[in-house]
Amino acid sequence: MLQHAFEELGAHRVIGLSCASDTMTNKEYTKLQMRKEAVFQKAFTYRVNKYNKPLWWDICLFAILRDEWVQLIC
């Protein structure tokens, strides 16, 4: 997917977002040599608890630049 984004679509930067508690996805981003650039605290909610208070998720942002990708594949 990264190869397609950089080589076919001409992307300069590719980002990925995941829930901070989703350790499997975060490990995959790390295996792809994407770096964690930010953690957005209480960035997303879609449910409420039994007291009708929102359940918040922290979101991680990972990214890789085309230059970094080229160095990895060479």
N, C-alpha and C positions, 0 to 999 in steps of 0.2 A: 504494500500500500504506500509506504514512504517512497519507494522507487517510482511508482506511478505519479505521485504528487509532485516530486521534484523533476523527473525527467519528461513526463508526458504533459503535465499541466503547467510546468514552469513555476511552481511555488517557490517562494523565497524562504518561507517559514511554515512549519506544520506544528499545530498545537493539539494537545489531548487533554480532556477534562475527565476527572473521575471523583467519586466519593472518597474522602480521606480514609474512611474505614474499609474500603475495598482493596485489601492488600494484594490480591492476585492481579488485579488490573494495574496497580501501581508498580508491581514487580515487572510486568510485561513492558510498561513504558521504560523502566530502567534498563531492561535487557535490550531495548531498541536504542539505547544510548541517549534517550531523551532526558533532559534535566528537569527537576522540579523547580519551577520559578516562583510559584506562589501557592499559598493556602488561603482560601477565602472562607472566613469563619461565618457560620450560620448563613450560608449563601442560598440555600435551597430548602424548601419545605413542600410537602405534598399531603401530609397527614397531621392529625391532631391527636393528643392523648385523651384519656377519659375525662380530663378537666377542660377539654376544648382549647388547650394550649398547643401551639404549633411544635412539631418535632423537627428540629433543624439539622441539616447536614452540612458539614464542612466539605468544600470542594478543592481539589488539587489541580493545578494547571502545570502541565509538562510541555516542553517545546524542544525542537531541534531546527537548526538553520541548514540551508542548502550546503554552505561551506563545510559544516560539520559532517553532514551526510557524505559528501564527496571524500573527505579524509577517511571516513570509516570504510568505504568500499574500495579504496585504492590500496 
